[in-house]
């Protein structure tokens, strides 16, 4: 009888151990994720096992390792995506590193000073992929994601860069998202992204003018004049929108406008 | 009510429960980190396989082989042998093979604690306060329990074996 009790006790202890082992294995399975590899031009600021992959402030993954590619000498990030979040990563997902930016032109991502740099991701439905190419800069602020996108043809891009403000009555309504030369290389095509909220500001007859920097007209006789728009446009450049007739048909994504020259702009302002 | 079970059956059931429990604990022991290294504010958790890999990549292939033997080959071999012994005991076949295998399992039993020793040595050696510390993690406890369970299983089997060979 004592033998039986001992056997039973051993059996109970072992059963507890088995349950423990199974639950541990299950927890491991649930917490384990899918590994992905992202190549970047520069991974300064990322820390293995500490930096995270975030989407809208929610952690979807963790960076496991940073390594240099043997052939191309570009850095690779090995990251593990949480099992639960794996379905938001598709093969067209974009990854970019979010760093705090504190310059004369803008103050952005200050939260990253405390949390450390992290990788942000755009969710895409689609089949999963293991390797990605990271972006060098953020793909235009997310707030302009759904908004209008129009192209401005200009003879020069002086003072304008990606991220320059688009202003309407000195209120920012969008920003420059992309710049390229036209096919015949005679013009610069500036693609601007308008905030969804201000889509109706852009009409078919809208005019765009470059207000980057400041303009000085110095006359020997008759007085000189210096016009300056704002410090921000002085440093980061800007485009202003003038819509003379708010009843005109609204512009559509893909419409092309021609940038006014400075003389045309002044004429418009004086009229 | 009188339940009549022979002593050998008792020992066999005990050995079987210990072996099965050891297998179920050995699986998470390989998945979870067995050591946490804290170094200059960052901490790194190492699983057994990671440890072997980094030892090998660091050029210490001798140590890597020993750890690989001690924490992967020997436990797996031991668990398989225990199963083999229990099965042959149950069907009462292959008596001689069983005897020598049991002696072998008993002999290597003391060596399978090697990585638990390794962690305890590391924990003892590397203590620089907040700057660098090493601490044992869940998998090392699991491994310790696995070793104890396999030793208990082989002890039960030995008793069973003795009882069988006496008459």
Interface residues (C-beta under 8 A of the other chain):
Chain A: X3 X4 X6 X7 X10 X11 X13 X14 X15 X17 X18 X20 X21 X22 X24 X25 X28 X47 X49 X50
Chain B: X3 X5 X7 X10 X13 X14 X17 X18 X20 X21 X24 X25 X26 X27 X28 X31 X32 X42 X43 X44 X45 X138 X142 X145 X149
